[in-house]
């Protein structure tokens, strides 16, 4: 998130860790390190939790994304960002994710 411009990003700890992995004043994020594809349940959980306090939700995925999860993320406004921890690459895995990779997360 810092790389994309959310310079106030904090790694969640304590009670916040139960809700998310990272957060900033405008965004809340989860990191999915699992092999395999992201499923729709994670997208719906992220959208619900982010909506509770008005922040934008992001999910960083190391693997792929199931088509139904991608469609649901687009519908709910959840940005999906695919990352390669070894290569250092980051790209969008859905429409909003691609937009955020191009424009960043800094407030306008």
N, CA, C and O atoms as CSV, one atom per row, in Angstrom:
chain,resi,resn,atom,element,x,y,z
A,1,UNK,N,N,0.823,-1.185,0.000
A,1,UNK,CA,C,0.000,0.000,0.000
A,1,UNK,C,C,0.867,1.248,0.000
A,1,UNK,O,O,0.543,2.238,-0.656
A,2,UNK,N,N,1.960,1.199,0.730
A,2,UNK,CA,C,2.866,2.349,0.738
A,2,UNK,C,C,3.413,2.592,-0.663
A,2,UNK,O,O,3.497,3.735,-1.113
A,3,UNK,N,N,3.783,1.516,-1.352
A,3,UNK,CA,C,4.292,1.608,-2.721
A,3,UNK,C,C,3.304,2.309,-3.641
A,3,UNK,O,O,3.708,3.001,-4.575
A,4,UNK,N,N,2.011,2.135,-3.383
A,4,UNK,CA,C,0.975,2.756,-4.204
A,4,UNK,C,C,0.593,4.152,-3.736
A,4,UNK,O,O,-0.254,4.796,-4.354
A,5,UNK,N,N,1.205,4.634,-2.647
A,5,UNK,CA,C,0.973,6.007,-2.209
A,5,UNK,C,C,0.250,6.193,-0.902
A,5,UNK,O,O,0.105,7.330,-0.452
A,6,UNK,N,N,-0.210,5.134,-0.270
A,6,UNK,CA,C,-0.870,5.254,1.028
A,6,UNK,C,C,0.213,5.244,2.103
A,6,UNK,O,O,0.457,4.224,2.747
A,7,UNK,N,N,0.855,6.394,2.285
A,7,UNK,CA,C,2.042,6.483,3.135
A,7,UNK,C,C,1.743,6.290,4.624
A,7,UNK,O,O,2.664,6.078,5.413
A,8,UNK,N,N,0.483,6.362,5.011
A,8,UNK,CA,C,0.123,6.168,6.417
A,8,UNK,C,C,-0.282,4.725,6.722
A,8,UNK,O,O,-0.935,4.462,7.732
A,9,UNK,N,N,0.103,3.798,5.856
A,9,UNK,CA,C,-0.247,2.385,6.031
A,9,UNK,C,C,0.395,1.801,7.280
A,9,UNK,O,O,1.555,2.073,7.588
A,10,UNK,N,N,-0.380,0.998,7.990
A,10,UNK,CA,C,0.064,0.337,9.210
A,10,UNK,C,C,-0.204,-1.162,9.060
A,10,UNK,O,O,-1.248,-1.564,8.546
A,11,UNK,N,N,0.737,-1.975,9.509
A,11,UNK,CA,C,0.508,-3.421,9.572
A,11,UNK,C,C,-0.342,-3.679,10.805
A,11,UNK,O,O,0.013,-3.272,11.911
A,12,UNK,N,N,-1.447,-4.346,10.614
A,12,UNK,CA,C,-2.378,-4.584,11.718
A,12,UNK,C,C,-1.736,-5.453,12.792
A,12,UNK,O,O,-0.986,-6.383,12.495
A,13,UNK,N,N,-2.041,-5.137,14.023
A,13,UNK,CA,C,-1.590,-5.937,15.165
A,13,UNK,C,C,-2.670,-5.888,16.231
A,13,UNK,O,O,-3.619,-5.109,16.142
A,14,UNK,N,N,-2.511,-6.721,17.230
A,14,UNK,CA,C,-3.489,-6.750,18.312
A,14,UNK,C,C,-4.884,-7.083,17.803
A,14,UNK,O,O,-5.046,-7.963,16.958
A,15,UNK,N,N,-5.891,-6.381,18.315
A,15,UNK,CA,C,-7.279,-6.623,17.934
A,15,UNK,C,C,-7.537,-6.317,16.459
A,15,UNK,O,O,-8.379,-6.961,15.835
A,16,UNK,N,N,-6.823,-5.344,15.899
A,16,UNK,CA,C,-7.013,-4.993,14.485
A,16,UNK,C,C,-6.678,-6.167,13.579
A,16,UNK,O,O,-7.240,-6.279,12.489
A,17,UNK,N,N,-5.789,-7.033,13.999
A,17,UNK,CA,C,-5.364,-8.186,13.200
A,17,UNK,C,C,-6.519,-9.152,12.949
A,17,UNK,O,O,-6.499,-9.912,11.981
A,18,UNK,N,N,-7.517,-9.120,13.818
A,18,UNK,CA,C,-8.696,-9.968,13.620
A,18,UNK,C,C,-9.536,-9.502,12.435
A,18,UNK,O,O,-10.308,-10.277,11.868
A,19,UNK,N,N,-9.383,-8.245,12.068
A,19,UNK,CA,C,-10.203,-7.651,11.010
A,19,UNK,C,C,-9.481,-7.606,9.673
A,19,UNK,O,O,-10.077,-7.927,8.645
A,20,UNK,N,N,-8.201,-7.214,9.662
A,20,UNK,CA,C,-7.481,-7.018,8.406
A,20,UNK,C,C,-5.991,-7.258,8.611
A,20,UNK,O,O,-5.538,-7.531,9.722
A,21,UNK,N,N,-5.234,-7.151,7.514
A,21,UNK,CA,C,-3.785,-7.305,7.575
A,21,UNK,C,C,-3.064,-5.963,7.555
A,21,UNK,O,O,-2.029,-5.794,8.200
A,22,UNK,N,N,-3.618,-5.014,6.810
A,22,UNK,CA,C,-3.036,-3.678,6.672
A,22,UNK,C,C,-4.173,-2.653,6.679
A,22,UNK,O,O,-5.301,-2.966,6.300
A,23,UNK,N,N,-3.868,-1.441,7.110
A,23,UNK,CA,C,-4.873,-0.391,7.005
A,23,UNK,C,C,-4.202,0.970,6.930
A,23,UNK,O,O,-3.064,1.155,7.362
A,24,UNK,N,N,-4.937,1.906,6.374
A,24,UNK,CA,C,-4.514,3.305,6.321
A,24,UNK,C,C,-5.762,4.132,6.600
A,24,UNK,O,O,-6.825,3.583,6.890
A,25,UNK,N,N,-5.633,5.430,6.515
A,25,UNK,CA,C,-6.790,6.281,6.794
A,25,UNK,C,C,-7.909,6.089,5.776
A,25,UNK,O,O,-9.078,6.313,6.093
A,26,UNK,N,N,-7.565,5.676,4.561
A,26,UNK,CA,C,-8.575,5.544,3.497
A,26,UNK,C,C,-8.789,4.120,2.994
A,26,UNK,O,O,-9.722,3.869,2.230
A,27,UNK,N,N,-7.932,3.179,3.416
A,27,UNK,CA,C,-7.975,1.825,2.862
A,27,UNK,C,C,-7.810,0.771,3.956
A,27,UNK,O,O,-7.193,1.005,4.995
A,28,UNK,N,N,-8.383,-0.388,3.681
A,28,UNK,CA,C,-8.192,-1.547,4.544
A,28,UNK,C,C,-7.887,-2.713,3.608
A,28,UNK,O,O,-8.534,-2.870,2.573
A,29,UNK,N,N,-6.890,-3.536,3.978
A,29,UNK,CA,C,-6.422,-4.561,3.045
A,29,UNK,C,C,-6.174,-5.897,3.722
A,29,UNK,O,O,-5.911,-5.995,4.921
A,30,UNK,N,N,-6.273,-6.918,2.883
A,30,UNK,CA,C,-5.986,-8.279,3.280
A,30,UNK,C,C,-4.945,-8.832,2.325
A,30,UNK,O,O,-4.912,-8.463,1.151
A,31,UNK,N,N,-4.097,-9.715,2.825
A,31,UNK,CA,C,-3.070,-10.355,2.001
A,31,UNK,C,C,-3.374,-11.844,1.975
A,31,UNK,O,O,-3.417,-12.496,3.019
A,32,UNK,N,N,-3.583,-12.375,0.785
A,32,UNK,CA,C,-3.871,-13.792,0.610
A,32,UNK,C,C,-2.626,-14.458,0.053
A,32,UNK,O,O,-2.363,-14.382,-1.147
A,33,UNK,N,N,-1.855,-15.112,0.917
A,33,UNK,CA,C,-0.601,-15.773,0.528
A,33,UNK,C,C,-0.792,-17.214,0.082
A,33,UNK,O,O,0.176,-17.882,-0.282
A,34,UNK,N,N,-2.014,-17.695,0.104
A,34,UNK,CA,C,-2.262,-19.107,-0.188
A,34,UNK,C,C,-2.043,-19.430,-1.658
A,34,UNK,O,O,-2.261,-18.597,-2.539
A,35,UNK,N,N,-1.608,-20.657,-1.898
A,35,UNK,CA,C,-1.571,-21.153,-3.265
A,35,UNK,C,C,-3.011,-21.378,-3.698
A,35,UNK,O,O,-3.874,-21.667,-2.870
A,36,UNK,N,N,-3.262,-21.251,-4.948
A,36,UNK,CA,C,-4.624,-21.440,-5.442
A,36,UNK,C,C,-5.284,-20.111,-5.722
A,36,UNK,O,O,-4.652,-19.056,-5.668
A,37,UNK,N,N,-6.558,-20.183,-6.019
A,37,UNK,CA,C,-7.304,-19.006,-6.447
A,37,UNK,C,C,-8.149,-18.409,-5.332
A,37,UNK,O,O,-8.727,-19.125,-4.515
A,38,UNK,N,N,-8.206,-17.102,-5.318
A,38,UNK,CA,C,-9.053,-16.379,-4.376
A,38,UNK,C,C,-10.504,-16.697,-4.682
A,38,UNK,O,O,-10.914,-16.711,-5.843
A,39,UNK,N,N,-11.279,-16.950,-3.641
A,39,UNK,CA,C,-12.688,-17.285,-3.814
A,39,UNK,C,C,-13.561,-16.087,-3.444
A,39,UNK,O,O,-13.089,-15.118,-2.849
A,40,UNK,N,N,-14.808,-16.168,-3.795
A,40,UNK,CA,C,-15.752,-15.078,-3.610
A,40,UNK,C,C,-15.978,-14.757,-2.132
A,40,UNK,O,O,-16.274,-13.609,-1.802
A,41,UNK,N,N,-15.850,-15.725,-1.244
A,41,UNK,CA,C,-16.072,-15.471,0.184
A,41,UNK,C,C,-15.140,-14.394,0.728
A,41,UNK,O,O,-15.567,-13.545,1.509
A,42,UNK,N,N,-13.885,-14.420,0.328
A,42,UNK,CA,C,-12.921,-13.416,0.784
A,42,UNK,C,C,-13.297,-12.031,0.278
A,42,UNK,O,O,-13.136,-11.043,0.995
A,43,UNK,N,N,-13.790,-11.952,-0.936
A,43,UNK,CA,C,-14.205,-10.671,-1.519
A,43,UNK,C,C,-15.395,-10.106,-0.757
A,43,UNK,O,O,-15.414,-8.922,-0.420
A,44,UNK,N,N,-16.372,-10.938,-0.489
A,44,UNK,CA,C,-17.557,-10.464,0.227
A,44,UNK,C,C,-17.226,-10.047,1.652
A,44,UNK,O,O,-17.775,-9.064,2.149
A,45,UNK,N,N,-16.345,-10.773,2.310
A,45,UNK,CA,C,-15.924,-10.402,3.667
A,45,UNK,C,C,-15.206,-9.049,3.641
A,45,UNK,O,O,-15.476,-8.189,4.479
A,46,UNK,N,N,-14.302,-8.862,2.692
A,46,UNK,CA,C,-13.569,-7.599,2.586
A,46,UNK,C,C,-14.519,-6.435,2.340
A,46,UNK,O,O,-14.381,-5.379,2.959
A,47,UNK,N,N,-15.467,-6.616,1.454
A,47,UNK,CA,C,-16.423,-5.546,1.151
A,47,UNK,C,C,-17.269,-5.192,2.365
A,47,UNK,O,O,-17.515,-4.016,2.633
A,48,UNK,N,N,-17.709,-6.196,3.089
A,48,UNK,CA,C,-18.541,-5.970,4.270
A,48,UNK,C,C,-17.771,-5.234,5.362
A,48,UNK,O,O,-18.273,-4.268,5.935
A,49,UNK,N,N,-16.560,-5.687,5.646
A,49,UNK,CA,C,-15.773,-5.058,6.710
A,49,UNK,C,C,-15.358,-3.640,6.344
A,49,UNK,O,O,-15.376,-2.754,7.198
A,50,UNK,N,N,-14.989,-3.412,5.097
A,50,UNK,CA,C,-14.584,-2.068,4.672
A,50,UNK,C,C,-15.770,-1.116,4.692
A,50,UNK,O,O,-15.616,0.048,5.064
A,51,UNK,N,N,-16.932,-1.579,4.307
A,51,UNK,CA,C,-18.123,-0.728,4.284
A,51,UNK,C,C,-18.520,-0.267,5.677
A,51,UNK,O,O,-19.128,0.791,5.834
A,52,UNK,N,N,-18.178,-1.055,6.683
A,52,UNK,CA,C,-18.541,-0.707,8.059
A,52,UNK,C,C,-17.931,0.612,8.505
A,52,UNK,O,O,-18.520,1.315,9.326
A,53,UNK,N,N,-16.754,0.962,7.977
A,53,UNK,CA,C,-16.149,2.244,8.376
A,53,UNK,C,C,-15.835,3.161,7.194
A,53,UNK,O,O,-15.174,4.184,7.372
A,54,UNK,N,N,-16.291,2.816,6.007
A,54,UNK,CA,C,-16.178,3.710,4.862
A,54,UNK,C,C,-14.848,3.709,4.128
A,54,UNK,O,O,-14.614,4.576,3.286
A,55,UNK,N,N,-13.980,2.768,4.422
A,55,UNK,CA,C,-12.692,2.714,3.713
A,55,UNK,C,C,-12.823,1.867,2.458
A,55,UNK,O,O,-13.747,1.063,2.329
A,56,UNK,N,N,-11.886,2.057,1.533
A,56,UNK,CA,C,-11.821,1.215,0.337
A,56,UNK,C,C,-11.144,-0.100,0.695
A,56,UNK,O,O,-10.205,-0.128,1.490
A,57,UNK,N,N,-11.625,-1.180,0.107
A,57,UNK,CA,C,-11.042,-2.481,0.414
A,57,UNK,C,C,-10.135,-2.953,-0.715
A,57,UNK,O,O,-10.419,-2.770,-1.899
A,58,UNK,N,N,-9.029,-3.570,-0.297
A,58,UNK,CA,C,-8.041,-4.119,-1.215
A,58,UNK,C,C,-7.721,-5.539,-0.776
A,58,UNK,O,O,-7.677,-5.840,0.417
A,59,UNK,N,N,-7.499,-6.401,-1.751
A,59,UNK,CA,C,-7.006,-7.733,-1.439
A,59,UNK,C,C,-5.788,-7.975,-2.315
A,59,UNK,O,O,-5.867,-7.907,-3.542
A,60,UNK,N,N,-4.666,-8.255,-1.675
A,60,UNK,CA,C,-3.439,-8.610,-2.373
A,60,UNK,C,C,-3.395,-10.130,-2.476
A,60,UNK,O,O,-3.502,-10.826,-1.466
A,61,UNK,N,N,-3.240,-10.647,-3.692
A,61,UNK,CA,C,-3.246,-12.093,-3.898
A,61,UNK,C,C,-1.940,-12.544,-4.531
A,61,UNK,O,O,-1.413,-11.905,-5.442
A,62,UNK,N,N,-1.431,-13.663,-4.026
A,62,UNK,CA,C,-0.215,-14.239,-4.601
A,62,UNK,C,C,-0.556,-15.188,-5.744
A,62,UNK,O,O,0.243,-15.380,-6.660
A,63,UNK,N,N,-1.739,-15.776,-5.685
A,63,UNK,CA,C,-2.164,-16.733,-6.707
A,63,UNK,C,C,-3.115,-16.093,-7.692
A,63,UNK,O,O,-2.995,-14.913,-8.023
A,64,UNK,N,N,-4.046,-16.875,-8.146
A,64,UNK,CA,C,-5.033,-16.396,-9.102
A,64,UNK,C,C,-6.310,-15.969,-8.406
A,64,UNK,O,O,-6.402,-15.931,-7.179
A,65,UNK,N,N,-7.288,-15.650,-9.233
A,65,UNK,CA,C,-8.599,-15.223,-8.737
A,65,UNK,C,C,-9.667,-15.969,-9.527
A,65,UNK,O,O,-9.647,-15.959,-10.758
A,66,UNK,N,N,-10.579,-16.603,-8.846
A,66,UNK,CA,C,-11.670,-17.289,-9.533
A,66,UNK,C,C,-12.506,-16.248,-10.283
A,66,UNK,O,O,-12.699,-15.140,-9.781
A,67,UNK,N,N,-12.998,-16.582,-11.461
A,67,UNK,CA,C,-13.796,-15.615,-12.234
A,67,UNK,C,C,-14.979,-15.042,-11.457
A,67,UNK,O,O,-15.263,-13.849,-11.564
A,68,UNK,N,N,-15.667,-15.864,-10.684
A,68,UNK,CA,C,-16.801,-15.375,-9.909
A,68,UNK,C,C,-16.337,-14.373,-8.854
A,68,UNK,O,O,-17.053,-13.414,-8.564
A,69,UNK,N,N,-15.163,-14.577,-8.281
A,69,UNK,CA,C,-14.623,-13.632,-7.298
A,69,UNK,C,C,-14.245,-12.315,-7.967
A,69,UNK,O,O,-14.460,-11.247,-7.395
A,70,UNK,N,N,-13.690,-12.381,-9.163
A,70,UNK,CA,C,-13.333,-11.175,-9.912
A,70,UNK,C,C,-14.583,-10.350,-10.232
A,70,UNK,O,O,-14.595,-9.132,-10.050
A,71,UNK,N,N,-15.616,-11.015,-10.703
A,71,UNK,CA,C,-16.868,-10.319,-11.032
A,71,UNK,C,C,-17.494,-9.696,-9.790
A,71,UNK,O,O,-17.979,-8.565,-9.828
A,72,UNK,N,N,-17.480,-10.443,-8.697
A,72,UNK,CA,C,-18.066,-9.924,-7.448
A,72,UNK,C,C,-17.254,-8.748,-6.907
A,72,UNK,O,O,-17.824,-7.784,-6.397
A,73,UNK,N,N,-15.932,-8.825,-7.016
A,73,UNK,CA,C,-15.072,-7.714,-6.575
A,73,UNK,C,C,-15.363,-6.460,-7.382
A,73,UNK,O,O,-15.436,-5.366,-6.822
A,74,UNK,N,N,-15.530,-6.605,-8.684
A,74,UNK,CA,C,-15.887,-5.451,-9.514
A,74,UNK,C,C,-17.225,-4.863,-9.069
A,74,UNK,O,O,-17.364,-3.645,-8.961
A,75,UNK,N,N,-18.200,-5.721,-8.814
A,75,UNK,CA,C,-19.529,-5.262,-8.410
A,75,UNK,C,C,-19.521,-4.568,-7.049
A,75,UNK,O,O,-20.265,-3.613,-6.829
A,76,UNK,N,N,-18.674,-5.055,-6.133
A,76,UNK,CA,C,-18.634,-4.516,-4.765
A,76,UNK,C,C,-17.591,-3.427,-4.566
A,76,UNK,O,O,-17.532,-2.833,-3.489
A,77,UNK,N,N,-16.766,-3.147,-5.573
A,77,UNK,CA,C,-15.739,-2.115,-5.441
A,77,UNK,C,C,-14.521,-2.539,-4.651
A,77,UNK,O,O,-13.873,-1.712,-4.010
A,78,UNK,N,N,-14.204,-3.819,-4.692
A,78,UNK,CA,C,-13.023,-4.347,-4.002
A,78,UNK,C,C,-11.886,-4.444,-5.020
A,78,UNK,O,O,-12.035,-5.096,-6.054
A,79,UNK,N,N,-10.759,-3.805,-4.737
A,79,UNK,CA,C,-9.605,-3.875,-5.631
A,79,UNK,C,C,-8.830,-5.151,-5.368
A,79,UNK,O,O,-8.495,-5.460,-4.225
A,80,UNK,N,N,-8.547,-5.894,-6.434
A,80,UNK,CA,C,-7.740,-7.102,-6.344
A,80,UNK,C,C,-6.388,-6.818,-6.979
A,80,UNK,O,O,-6.313,-6.414,-8.139
A,81,UNK,N,N,-5.326,-7.030,-6.220
A,81,UNK,CA,C,-3.967,-6.744,-6.670
A,81,UNK,C,C,-3.133,-8.007,-6.571
A,81,UNK,O,O,-2.971,-8.578,-5.492
A,82,UNK,N,N,-2.610,-8.434,-7.699
A,82,UNK,CA,C,-1.785,-9.648,-7.739
A,82,UNK,C,C,-0.325,-9.223,-7.543
A,82,UNK,O,O,0.155,-8.293,-8.190
A,83,UNK,N,N,0.365,-9.915,-6.646
A,83,UNK,CA,C,1.760,-9.573,-6.379
A,83,UNK,C,C,2.661,-10.793,-6.516
A,83,UNK,O,O,2.239,-11.934,-6.328
A,84,UNK,N,N,3.896,-10.516,-6.845
A,84,UNK,CA,C,4.937,-11.539,-6.916
A,84,UNK,C,C,6.007,-11.111,-5.920
A,84,UNK,O,O,6.808,-10.221,-6.204
A,85,UNK,N,N,6.017,-11.744,-4.762
A,85,UNK,CA,C,6.946,-11.348,-3.702
A,85,UNK,C,C,8.396,-11.533,-4.110
A,85,UNK,O,O,9.259,-10.776,-3.665
A,86,UNK,N,N,8.682,-12.510,-4.936
A,86,UNK,CA,C,10.064,-12.762,-5.352
A,86,UNK,C,C,10.503,-11.808,-6.447
A,86,UNK,O,O,11.625,-11.303,-6.415
A,87,UNK,N,N,9.638,-11.556,-7.411
A,87,UNK,CA,C,9.979,-10.696,-8.541
A,87,UNK,C,C,9.722,-9.225,-8.288
A,87,UNK,O,O,10.233,-8.365,-9.005
A,88,UNK,N,N,8.917,-8.931,-7.253
A,88,UNK,CA,C,8.603,-7.547,-6.926
A,88,UNK,C,C,7.555,-6.924,-7.827
A,88,UNK,O,O,7.425,-5.700,-7.862
A,89,UNK,N,N,6.806,-7.738,-8.555
A,89,UNK,CA,C,5.790,-7.216,-9.464
A,89,UNK,C,C,4.451,-7.052,-8.757
A,89,UNK,O,O,4.126,-7.787,-7.824
A,90,UNK,N,N,3.683,-6.072,-9.221
A,90,UNK,CA,C,2.340,-5.827,-8.722
A,90,UNK,C,C,1.482,-5.415,-9.905
A,90,UNK,O,O,1.852,-4.520,-10.664
A,91,UNK,N,N,0.331,-6.070,-10.065
A,91,UNK,CA,C,-0.589,-5.673,-11.122
A,91,UNK,C,C,-2.016,-5.917,-10.668
A,91,UNK,O,O,-2.260,-6.656,-9.714
A,92,UNK,N,N,-2.937,-5.299,-11.348
A,92,UNK,CA,C,-4.343,-5.434,-11.004
A,92,UNK,C,C,-4.899,-6.750,-11.475
A,92,UNK,O,O,-4.595,-7.204,-12.578
A,93,UNK,N,N,-5.721,-7.371,-10.637
A,93,UNK,CA,C,-6.355,-8.629,-10.986
A,93,UNK,C,C,-7.836,-8.433,-11.311
A,93,UNK,O,O,-8.532,-9.397,-11.632
A,94,UNK,N,N,-8.314,-7.204,-11.232
A,94,UNK,CA,C,-9.669,-6.856,-11.670
A,94,UNK,C,C,-9.640,-5.397,-12.129
A,94,UNK,O,O,-8.596,-4.747,-12.088
A,95,UNK,N,N,-10.771,-4.901,-12.558
A,95,UNK,CA,C,-10.836,-3.548,-13.120
A,95,UNK,C,C,-10.325,-2.503,-12.125
A,95,UNK,O,O,-9.472,-1.689,-12.478
A,96,UNK,N,N,-10.823,-2.512,-10.913
A,96,UNK,CA,C,-10.399,-1.529,-9.916
A,96,UNK,C,C,-8.932,-1.704,-9.548
A,96,UNK,O,O,-8.224,-0.717,-9.350
A,97,UNK,N,N,-8.474,-2.928,-9.453
A,97,UNK,CA,C,-7.065,-3.181,-9.165
A,97,UNK,C,C,-6.156,-2.594,-10.233
A,97,UNK,O,O,-5.124,-2.004,-9.913
A,98,UNK,N,N,-6.533,-2.752,-11.506
A,98,UNK,CA,C,-5.739,-2.164,-12.599
A,98,UNK,C,C,-5.748,-0.651,-12.528
A,98,UNK,O,O,-4.723,-0.013,-12.766
A,99,UNK,N,N,-6.898,-0.068,-12.202
A,99,UNK,CA,C,-6.988,1.393,-12.072
A,99,UNK,C,C,-6.091,1.900,-10.949
A,99,UNK,O,O,-5.394,2.901,-11.115
A,100,UNK,N,N,-6.105,1.217,-9.809
A,100,UNK,CA,C,-5.287,1.654,-8.676
A,100,UNK,C,C,-3.799,1.472,-8.948
A,100,UNK,O,O,-2.989,2.275,-8.485
A,101,UNK,N,N,-3.425,0.432,-9.691
A,101,UNK,CA,C,-2.014,0.269,-10.062
A,101,UNK,C,C,-1.556,1.427,-10.934
A,101,UNK,O,O,-0.405,1.856,-10.850
A,102,UNK,N,N,-2.454,1.934,-11.771
A,102,UNK,CA,C,-2.107,3.039,-12.669
A,102,UNK,C,C,-2.120,4.385,-11.957
A,102,UNK,O,O,-1.273,5.237,-12.226
A,103,UNK,N,N,-3.084,4.586,-11.040
A,103,UNK,CA,C,-3.245,5.899,-10.423
A,103,UNK,C,C,-2.691,6.012,-9.017
A,103,UNK,O,O,-2.378,7.114,-8.566
A,104,UNK,N,N,-2.562,4.886,-8.307
A,104,UNK,CA,C,-2.080,4.900,-6.934
A,104,UNK,C,C,-3.203,5.086,-5.926
A,104,UNK,O,O,-4.374,5.195,-6.291
A,105,UNK,N,N,-2.830,5.119,-4.665
A,105,UNK,CA,C,-3.778,5.226,-3.562
A,105,UNK,C,C,-3.752,6.584,-2.859
A,105,UNK,O,O,-4.553,6.829,-1.956
A,106,UNK,N,N,-2.855,7.451,-3.259
A,106,UNK,CA,C,-2.758,8.752,-2.585
A,106,UNK,C,C,-4.070,9.520,-2.749
A,106,UNK,O,O,-4.692,9.455,-3.810
A,107,UNK,N,N,-4.493,10.240,-1.723
A,107,UNK,CA,C,-5.716,11.029,-1.826
A,107,UNK,C,C,-5.586,12.077,-2.925
A,107,UNK,O,O,-4.514,12.651,-3.117
A,108,UNK,N,N,-6.644,12.320,-3.624
A,108,UNK,CA,C,-6.638,13.315,-4.705
A,108,UNK,C,C,-7.032,14.664,-4.201
A,108,UNK,O,O,-7.082,15.622,-4.972
